[in-house]
Amino acid sequence: MKQVEAPGWNADWINGWLAAVGIVSLCGEAKLTWSSDARPHAIFTGINIDDMVEAWPSVDELSNLGIAEDHASLEGEFPRNPSRDQYNERADFCRKNDDYSLGATLSDLVQLDESLAHAPFSPAAPGSTGPLYRRMLRCHERVAEAESSIAASLTGTCERVAVGGLGFDPRRIMYAAVAKQPQRVDPVVEVFAFFGLQIFNVRGSRTRGWTSRILAAGSFRWPTWTEPLDYFALDALLDVFYNSERRWLFDSPTYSTVPYQPLTGADQTRAYDSQLHRD
């Protein structure tokens, strides 16, 4: 039986958890479960590392995503805060192409006089860091050899690169604080986590699993489980998990966010560390 363990992708690391979900969304044969350790890590069945490498998106595939800034076939750029006409064009493309990338960052389910709503997993970034797509693409560009990089990432030994990533990995801040160097992320985790975000699409002011208080402790929760689940089974499990009346069904460790607290009103830094969650 095909199986891959990922001791470097622990369930209490939100980016590692999302990357594991991203693998399941990209590899149709993959099933995901979590180890029984006190600190669970991802275990994939039905696939091997070669399958993960094959699923690694190409530059051409990324340039055809609905949120690509310079889309392969659509005219004009797509900024972080697009006009409604720009959004509608991309939304139409995404509906026709079964593309979930737009919903991972933006929603038009707001009042007509309001700006389009961003998902909590699509935080603002300072300077020229840019939209979520650009942040992911910069990580993808730093992965020179997919096979060795993916294998290293799964064991937690992938070389971190000096980019901010998707913008919410707490480890990038800890690295910068300790090493006194620029923030650094695991580029493989960031790319796969981007594809894990599609299961948490934003709808107006609501994103699955999140409360409206994104800077408060416990604003987002995520589970682990002991049975191998494919993407559709995972989608159904999350429906049950986020139904408060059925939370008692989960006896595996679950986690919730501990957000970075901005130092000033102008501090745009975002990060979500974790704590073991208890209702």
Beta strands, then each sheet from edge to edge (+ up, - down):
strand 1: 3-10
strand 2: 31-34
strand 3: 41-45
strand 4: 106-107
strand 5: 117-118
strand 6: 202-203
strand 7: 206-207
strand 8: 221-223
strand 9: 254-259
strand 10: 272-276
sheet 1: 1+ 3- 2+
sheet 2: 4+ 5-
sheet 3: 6+ 7-
sheet 4: 8+ 9- 10+
end
